[in-house]
């Protein structure tokens, strides 16, 4: 299908009077503008220290040091008290001749003492050996009439992986060992195994409604139990928004603000637009190794939800083009670009309202790596059909004000889960989408 995309602005910041595109193909534009109408914030460096031009060629002339003014020659002080330049005693001139006489009585006493100690050691060793042999026999006899029962009460939770915030999701209980000794006529007694309960822990203090559910809470709602849980910790915590009605109302309100509107060129149709065919990402420009790592990470996390059409990176034939170019080239690679924006994304849909193509651009010469990682996450996710920003959540990836968050909040993942829920179709309006999801989760 041919695309007819016109420049929606005569000057940056002015909106068009008519809708862009043909009736069968429309486009929306979105951007990220951390510093509007400002140039690159770097400042020129100040010149460094310069030596004076009349610096002597020989800074240290070949002259003797005259010494400071008024300096007196050192005096001959006597040695300090208590210090001697030689030992205070006279060393003998020579060693005395001959050997000192031996004391035979001392040698006899030492021999007797050694013999006594040897006899005592032999006696103690013999006693210890006898006792050890006797205890070995008693242990063998006791083991024949003993029963050992071991109960392992260790509880482990599947390991989860995270990008930036480590989240602890395992609970450990000490291993208990019970040993019962009885006669052959007694019955073994085993203590009952205590019941293990899982208590949900709030892992995201900036998102009080997003927390990791216990297995009992997941099983209590059949619709939630069918949703994918083997994903990032924040994506797992987003399931909590579908177990409580008040939490779901917040998530759906945020979804309506983010996914049913657009920051630029909004046609106010308030309809669902989503990808329904596989997404093939084609990368152009000069991305850094960390740029590509960030892009691959978010693609992996999105694929783990198993509700978005499969996303892959291809060399050619892509339907989602991502450009890493200098700021001055942004307008040459993406349609409808608004000047001075460091990141920009446009999506296109057909007559059935499903997204068929997208393009995003990220400036590589005006941001550090942390800022660029944030822009990659935001622009790529918004190219999935969530084009608007909001002031509601300061740490959200969809925050209107400038931030550099490196991961999505649970409510961000809840918005993605709502948009790509299998019960919602492209072209569905807000009221219809709400009715379908309420019936699905809270019937």
Secondary structure, DSSP 8 states (H G I E B T S, - for coil): ---------SSTT---SS--SBTTBEEEEEEE-SSTT---------------TT--S-SS-S------TT----------TT--SS-SS---SS--SS-----HHHHHHHHHHHHHHHHHHHHHHHHHHHHHHHHHHHHHHHHHTEEEEEE-----------SSS----------EEEEEE--TTS--------------B---TT-TT--B--HHHHHH-HHHHTS--SS-HHHHHGGGGGTSHHHHHHHHHHHHHHHSSBSBS-----B---B-S-EEEEEEE---HHHHHHHHHHHHHHHTTS-S--EEEESSS-SEEEEEE-GGGHHHHSTT--TT-SEEEEEEE-TTS-EEEEEEEEESSSS-HHHHHHHHHHHHHHTTT-B--BSS-TT-TTBSS-----S--HHHHHHHHHHT-TT--TT-BHHHHHHHHHHHHH-
